[in-house]
Structures are given as C-alpha cells and as structure tokens.
Amino acid sequence: MEKEGRVRIPSGCAVAGIVNLQGEVFGAGDIIQSIACMHDRSNGLGGGFAGYGIYPELKDYYALHLFYQSPLAREQTEAFINQVFTVKDCGPIPIKKNPRITDVPGIWRYFALPDPARLEECSDTEEEYVMKCVMQINRNIPGAFVASGGKNMGAFKAVGYPEDVADFYRLEDYRGYLWMAHGRFPTNTPGWWGGAHPFTLLDWAVVHNGEISSYGANRRYLEMHGYHCGLQTDTEAITYLFDLLIRKHRLPVRVALGILAAPFWDEIEQMEESAKRTWKAIRAVYGSALLNGPFSIIIGSSHGMIAMNDRIKLRPLVAAEEGDYVYVASEESAIRAICPNPERVWAPRGGEPVFGLLKNKEVSIADSPVVARAV
C-alpha cells in the first residue's frame, strides 16, 4: 500500500483475455500465466479474473458473488436476497490463505432466481429485476458489494497482484470457455476490494486500462436510467453503459461500440450522406455516453469477447488468433507466453474492435457476420 499516491504510471494496468470460439472449456492456467507476464504494469492494489462457463451444473441460476465487510452487512443482504430471490444453493466461495492477500472480507456466493411472485407483480423483465436488486444492495446496504451476478459466470477479485489473487481463489479448480484478467495500477481512485476489476453487471464483465475523464457526465447519464455508480472507479460506468445501450436500448453491438468510442466529427463529414445523418443523430442523442480519455477495454459476455481501444489508441492492445482461440492483451509478450506461434498477431487501430464471439451464438453486430476478426 505504500506506493499509493507516490508513483504514477500513465500507461499502467494490464488486461488480458482468452476465448475458445467453440465454447469448449479450459483451465485458468493460461490466463494466469498471461497476466503474470505483465506483473510490472500493476502495483498490487488490485487484481482479478472473470470466467464464463464455470458453473455448468447451476448454469440456469444467477451466481451472485458478494463481499461483506461486516457480519451485519451479510445479515442484511441475506435477508434481502431471501425476500427477492429463490435461492438454490449458497455458501462461502472457496479460498486459501495467501500472505500477500490481506484485509479479507466475507466472500460468499448465492445461486438464485428471481422470486416468481415478486417478478410477476412488477413489469420488469427478469434481467431488469436482477439489475435493480444488485443496485439496491450496492446502494443501500453498507459494507455489502456485489462482485458479479450473471449466469454461469463469476468474478474473482481482490487487493493484490493477479497471480496472488488467482492462488487465493483457487482458480486452478475452475474451467471456462472465456477468461479475462486485470492487474491494477490505480491513479485517481483507491485500491480496495470493491474497486478491483473486473466490473460486472448481469452477463457483462469489463476490464479496463486507462482513465475516463468523462466519468462525471457518464455517471449522471447512467443515474438518469436507474444505475448507481458507487464503487469509486470509472470502469463501473463503462460496464453499465454497455448494459444500457445493448440490453435496454437494444442497439447493435457495432453501434454501441461506436457510441463509446465515437467517430470524430471530421470522419463523420466524410461518410456517405445516409451514414452521416445517422452518426450525427447518434452523437446528438448519446453524447453523454461517449468515453472521453485513454482506454483499452475487454468486454466479456456469454456470447464471447470484444476488445477495443480509444479512437487515438492511447493505451496498448494486441490481438492474436490460433485455431479456435482468440487472445487479447496489453502486451504481445503476454500472448506469446501462452501461445508462442499464433497464426495471426495484430495491433488493432484506435476505435477498431476485435471480436472473439462464440460460433454457436447469434449476436447483433450490425452488418458483420459473427466471426473472430478485427472489423
């Protein structure tokens, strides 16, 4: 903790992601090795992983991962969960002691579905119902924080280096078809358990290297739509914006990405007339959702993985393909450490998304087929 506030590395933080396009599960060893290769990009104030496909026997239930800073927080949260959900199973998330992971909160998980009677009483969809429950816990129960709440996925994060976080959570016991990882070097926000990456909501998980200077405008815009940003980092806003644009507003993925990393005005002026009118309207309507500042992000979901830079590529991002696998990371070395001779390696241009989407899923990506390639 002694480094916090004394050292600033503008390009710090490390991100990495691996997905099998056939949806075949594999162990966490590769993602742990990949993120550990970038150890010096973080400072021990936050590390974490997200895995998809890790709970096949309970895949139809929302897997709520919770942090509790006090017994009272757990008591109040469980009383709320039992009111609004039907709980199939619950218990502490298995961990093992690691001398470099300290100040450990209570870490529990609950496999649950919305209470049928309560869901029928309201006009919300199941996902909207769960989202509101998550917001209520984070906003109204002091000392309780939802680390993740999607189906057949989970986030595992802590204050520590990523490789220690993996050891602490016994990630070697899990298998998934998509893994994401983050090593944190916080600059403007504190290093604490709730602020470590990934940030999640429902099916989404996001890891991020950068600094969003538009956070204030983004947060106010989200709060107008029922989201609560209380975890003290800009990455939380990125996650909620993606949920708002795709799940609530039902925009194609390509359009949502174009809102977050918007085309420059001079680029819009050079478009054909119909496209020019469309993007001018999009920028006018969704100006408050624009991410201003340097970033590289990886977005995970049950459909696969998407990675993207800001429009002028102020943060590094490298992608690679090998067979049915797509890799992304902050550094090429982090990919070659686990895939020495990929079929293809490239550095995406600013604002150019990389799609690593499962081949058995149908995803709306505007006019592009669902394939793993830079587009």
Stockholm file with secondary structure:
# STOCKHOLM 1.0

chainA/1-375         MEKEGRVRIPSGCAVAGIVNLQGEVFGAGDIIQSIACMHDRSNGLGGGFAGYGIYPELKDYYALHLFYQSPLAREQTEAFINQVFTVKDCGPIPIKKNPRITDVPGIWRYFALPDPARLEECSDTEEEYVMKCVMQINRNIPGAFVASGGKNMGAFKAVGYPEDVADFYRLEDYRGYLWMAHGRFPTNTPGWWGGAHPFTLLDWAVVHNGEISSYGANRRYLEMHGYHCGLQTDTEAITYLFDLLIRKHRLPVRVALGILAAPFWDEIEQMEESAKRTWKAIRAVYGSALLNGPFSIIIGSSHGMIAMNDRIKLRPLVAAEEGDYVYVASEESAIRAICPNPERVWAPRGGEPVFGLLKNKEVSIADSPVVARAV
#=GR chainA/1-375 SS CTTTTTCCCTTCCEEEEEEETTCCCEESHHHHHHHHTTGGGCCSSCEEEEEESCCGGGTTSEEEEEEESSHHHHHHHHHHHHHHEEEEEEEECCCCCCTTCCSCCEEEEEEEEECHHHHHHSSCCHHHHHHHHHHHHHHHSTTEEEEECCBTEEEEEESSCHHHHHHHTTGGGCEESEEEEEECCCSSSCCCGGGSSCEEETTEEEEEEECCTTHHHHHHHHHTTTCCCCSSSHHHHHHHHHHIIIIISCCCHHHHHHHHTCCCHHHHHTSCHHHHHHHHHHHHHSGGGCCCSCEEEEEEETTEEEEEECTTCCSCCEEEEETTEEEEESSHHHHHTTCSSCSEEECCCTTCCEEEECTTCCCCCTTSCSCSEEC
#=GC SS_cons         CTTTTTCCCTTCCEEEEEEETTCCCEESHHHHHHHHTTGGGCCSSCEEEEEESCCGGGTTSEEEEEEESSHHHHHHHHHHHHHHEEEEEEEECCCCCCTTCCSCCEEEEEEEEECHHHHHHSSCCHHHHHHHHHHHHHHHSTTEEEEECCBTEEEEEESSCHHHHHHHTTGGGCEESEEEEEECCCSSSCCCGGGSSCEEETTEEEEEEECCTTHHHHHHHHHTTTCCCCSSSHHHHHHHHHHIIIIISCCCHHHHHHHHTCCCHHHHHTSCHHHHHHHHHHHHHSGGGCCCSCEEEEEEETTEEEEEECTTCCSCCEEEEETTEEEEESSHHHHHTTCSSCSEEECCCTTCCEEEECTTCCCCCTTSCSCSEEC
//
